[in-house]
Amino acid sequence: MAKKFPLLPAQPQRVCWGCDLYCPSESMRCGNGSVRTPHPSELFGEDWALGLLPETPASEPPVPTPAPAPVD
């Protein structure tokens, strides 16, 4: 099972994000090459995941589903 991907890590520059190992940038075990893979927050900014997360309005309660009418 894959590890849970952190949305906003504290210091993303210290880790290679190229696979599920999340190795230190100084000793990558996956053979990903000589350059570490940056975290999406480094590339696209801190709001990179806003379009990926489901939106749930906090102020509106859920609308109840009406019960089906009885069949006579």
N, CA and C atoms as a LAMMPS dump frame, in Angstrom:
ITEM: TIMESTEP
0
ITEM: NUMBER OF ATOMS
216
ITEM: BOX BOUNDS ff ff ff
-5.0000000000000000e+02 5.0000000000000000e+02
-5.0000000000000000e+02 5.0000000000000000e+02
-5.0000000000000000e+02 5.0000000000000000e+02
ITEM: ATOMS id mol type element x y z
1 1 1 N 0.841 -1.167 0
2 1 2 C 0 0 0
3 1 3 C 0.893 1.24 0
4 2 1 N 0.516 2.226 -0.762
5 2 2 C 1.299 3.446 -0.875
6 2 3 C 1.139 4.307 0.372
7 3 1 N 2.175 5.07 0.665
8 3 2 C 2.109 6.004 1.787
9 3 3 C 1.176 7.159 1.453
10 4 1 N 0.623 7.782 2.474
11 4 2 C -0.234 8.944 2.281
12 4 3 C 0.638 10.129 1.858
13 5 1 N 0.257 10.794 0.778
14 5 2 C 1.058 11.895 0.243
15 5 3 C 0.735 13.176 1.005
16 6 1 N 1.737 13.809 1.624
17 6 2 C 1.491 15.042 2.379
18 6 3 C 1.194 16.216 1.447
19 7 1 N 0.164 16.989 1.786
20 7 2 C -0.222 18.125 0.948
21 7 3 C 0.714 19.305 1.112
22 8 1 N 1.084 19.637 2.344
23 8 2 C 1.993 20.754 2.61
24 8 3 C 3.052 20.326 3.63
25 9 1 N 4.113 19.663 3.191
26 9 2 C 5.167 19.27 4.131
27 9 3 C 5.929 20.488 4.648
28 10 1 N 6.526 20.334 5.83
29 10 2 C 7.231 21.452 6.466
30 10 3 C 8.45 21.902 5.661
31 11 1 N 9.288 20.975 5.241
32 11 2 C 10.489 21.314 4.472
33 11 3 C 10.59 20.382 3.257
34 12 1 N 9.847 20.67 2.197
35 12 2 C 9.813 19.757 1.051
36 12 3 C 11.146 19.628 0.324
37 13 1 N 12.033 20.582 0.467
38 13 2 C 13.316 20.546 -0.244
39 13 3 C 14.254 19.473 0.303
40 14 1 N 13.948 18.88 1.447
41 14 2 C 14.822 17.879 2.053
42 14 3 C 14.517 16.46 1.593
43 15 1 N 13.425 16.277 0.816
44 15 2 C 12.973 14.938 0.448
45 15 3 C 12.821 14.853 -1.069
46 16 1 N 13.103 13.664 -1.624
47 16 2 C 12.808 13.387 -3.03
48 16 3 C 11.413 12.788 -3.083
49 17 1 N 10.526 13.365 -3.881
50 17 2 C 9.121 12.958 -3.935
51 17 3 C 8.83 12.092 -5.15
52 18 1 N 9.838 11.466 -5.738
53 18 2 C 9.677 10.719 -6.977
54 18 3 C 9.013 9.363 -6.861
55 19 1 N 8.978 8.767 -5.672
56 19 2 C 8.347 7.458 -5.499
57 19 3 C 7.817 7.347 -4.071
58 20 1 N 7.407 6.162 -3.664
59 20 2 C 6.838 5.971 -2.334
60 20 3 C 7.883 5.867 -1.229
61 21 1 N 9.163 5.907 -1.576
62 21 2 C 10.204 5.784 -0.552
63 21 3 C 10.436 7.085 0.211
64 22 1 N 10.238 8.242 -0.443
65 22 2 C 10.458 9.569 0.164
66 22 3 C 11.838 9.647 0.827
67 23 1 N 12.87 9.405 0.049
68 23 2 C 14.251 9.384 0.544
69 23 3 C 14.763 10.792 0.816
70 24 1 N 15.762 10.923 1.692
71 24 2 C 16.434 12.214 1.836
72 24 3 C 17.062 12.608 0.503
73 25 1 N 17.107 13.877 0.223
74 25 2 C 17.611 14.333 -1.072
75 25 3 C 19.078 14.002 -1.286
76 26 1 N 19.798 13.699 -0.222
77 26 2 C 21.224 13.372 -0.334
78 26 3 C 21.471 11.888 -0.618
79 27 1 N 20.504 11.005 -0.35
80 27 2 C 20.711 9.566 -0.555
81 27 3 C 19.442 8.921 -1.09
82 28 1 N 19.216 9.048 -2.404
83 28 2 C 18.038 8.477 -3.035
84 28 3 C 18.283 7.006 -3.336
85 29 1 N 17.367 6.131 -2.91
86 29 2 C 17.508 4.691 -3.079
87 29 3 C 16.836 4.17 -4.333
88 30 1 N 15.931 4.923 -4.937
89 30 2 C 15.112 4.392 -6.024
90 30 3 C 15.807 4.405 -7.38
91 31 1 N 16.941 5.034 -7.496
92 31 2 C 17.599 5.119 -8.793
93 31 3 C 16.895 6.094 -9.712
94 32 1 N 16.278 7.109 -9.148
95 32 2 C 15.511 8.088 -9.9
96 32 3 C 16.406 9.028 -10.708
97 33 1 N 17.663 8.834 -10.649
98 33 2 C 18.586 9.727 -11.331
99 33 3 C 19.39 10.493 -10.304
100 34 1 N 20.056 11.52 -10.738
101 34 2 C 20.896 12.275 -9.817
102 34 3 C 20.206 13.514 -9.268
103 35 1 N 18.993 13.805 -9.751
104 35 2 C 18.273 14.994 -9.328
105 35 3 C 17.01 14.563 -8.597
106 36 1 N 16.729 15.184 -7.464
107 36 2 C 15.531 14.828 -6.707
108 36 3 C 14.28 15.37 -7.389
109 37 1 N 13.161 14.693 -7.192
110 37 2 C 11.889 15.136 -7.729
111 37 3 C 11.266 16.12 -6.745
112 38 1 N 10.946 17.342 -7.165
113 38 2 C 10.369 18.323 -6.235
114 38 3 C 8.924 18.004 -5.884
115 39 1 N 8.497 18.489 -4.738
116 39 2 C 7.1 18.361 -4.297
117 39 3 C 6.253 19.319 -5.128
118 40 1 N 4.991 18.985 -5.419
119 40 2 C 4.143 19.895 -6.202
120 40 3 C 3.997 21.286 -5.595
121 41 1 N 4.089 21.408 -4.279
122 41 2 C 3.993 22.745 -3.67
123 41 3 C 5.185 23.611 -4.035
124 42 1 N 6.328 22.988 -4.318
125 42 2 C 7.501 23.744 -4.765
126 42 3 C 7.325 24.229 -6.197
127 43 1 N 6.63 23.455 -7.01
128 43 2 C 6.455 23.803 -8.418
129 43 3 C 5.274 24.751 -8.646
130 44 1 N 4.138 24.471 -7.961
131 44 2 C 2.897 25.176 -8.268
132 44 3 C 2.398 26.085 -7.149
133 45 1 N 3.083 26.146 -6.021
134 45 2 C 2.663 26.985 -4.909
135 45 3 C 1.865 26.198 -3.879
136 46 1 N 1.588 26.839 -2.755
137 46 2 C 0.943 26.146 -1.644
138 46 3 C -0.503 25.752 -1.927
139 47 1 N -1.145 26.369 -2.903
140 47 2 C -2.532 26.034 -3.209
141 47 3 C -2.647 25.032 -4.354
142 48 1 N -1.628 24.213 -4.566
143 48 2 C -1.604 23.277 -5.687
144 48 3 C -2.709 22.229 -5.609
145 49 1 N -3.177 21.866 -4.43
146 49 2 C -4.149 20.778 -4.29
147 49 3 C -5.589 21.263 -4.234
148 50 1 N -5.842 22.541 -4.371
149 50 2 C -7.206 23.04 -4.246
150 50 3 C -8.149 22.438 -5.283
151 51 1 N -7.718 22.229 -6.476
152 51 2 C -8.569 21.648 -7.508
153 51 3 C -8.734 20.152 -7.38
154 52 1 N -7.905 19.495 -6.568
155 52 2 C -7.961 18.049 -6.43
156 52 3 C -8.876 17.591 -5.304
157 53 1 N -9.049 18.423 -4.286
158 53 2 C -9.838 18.034 -3.128
159 53 3 C -11.321 18.286 -3.383
160 54 1 N -12.196 17.401 -2.881
161 54 2 C -13.631 17.642 -3.071
162 54 3 C -14.089 18.849 -2.266
163 55 1 N -14.939 19.642 -2.867
164 55 2 C -15.42 20.851 -2.202
165 55 3 C -16.679 20.532 -1.403
166 56 1 N -16.687 20.919 -0.135
167 56 2 C -17.865 20.749 0.7
168 56 3 C -18.185 22.093 1.321
169 57 1 N -19.328 22.672 0.996
170 57 2 C -19.681 23.969 1.582
171 57 3 C -19.942 23.818 3.079
172 58 1 N -19.306 24.638 3.879
173 58 2 C -19.424 24.54 5.329
174 58 3 C -20.683 25.21 5.841
175 59 1 N -21.232 26.176 5.124
176 59 2 C -22.371 26.933 5.63
177 59 3 C -23.721 26.308 5.277
178 60 1 N -23.78 25.47 4.26
179 60 2 C -25.041 24.89 3.834
180 60 3 C -25.184 23.462 4.352
181 61 1 N -26.295 23.152 5.057
182 61 2 C -26.509 21.775 5.504
183 61 3 C -26.908 20.9 4.32
184 62 1 N -26.702 19.603 4.407
185 62 2 C -27.091 18.727 3.295
186 62 3 C -28.613 18.691 3.136
187 63 1 N -29.06 18.59 1.909
188 63 2 C -30.487 18.554 1.61
189 63 3 C -30.968 17.121 1.795
190 64 1 N -32.003 16.897 2.645
191 64 2 C -32.494 15.522 2.835
192 64 3 C -33.207 15.024 1.583
193 65 1 N -33.115 13.73 1.349
194 65 2 C -33.776 13.11 0.216
195 65 3 C -35.204 12.75 0.614
196 66 1 N -36.19 13.154 -0.163
197 66 2 C -37.576 12.815 0.211
198 66 3 C -37.819 11.325 0.118
199 67 1 N -38.668 10.81 1.016
200 67 2 C -39.021 9.393 1.003
201 67 3 C -39.909 9.094 -0.172
202 68 1 N -39.804 7.902 -0.733
203 68 2 C -40.667 7.575 -1.877
204 68 3 C -42.122 7.465 -1.433
205 69 1 N -43.044 7.816 -2.338
206 69 2 C -44.472 7.767 -2.037
207 69 3 C -44.929 6.318 -1.945
208 70 1 N -45.83 5.998 -1.009
209 70 2 C -46.3 4.621 -0.893
210 70 3 C -47.129 4.218 -2.122
211 71 1 N -46.992 2.979 -2.495
212 71 2 C -47.716 2.446 -3.663
213 71 3 C -48.994 1.798 -3.163
214 72 1 N -50.171 2.213 -3.7
215 72 2 C -51.457 1.629 -3.299
216 72 3 C -51.947 0.615 -4.271
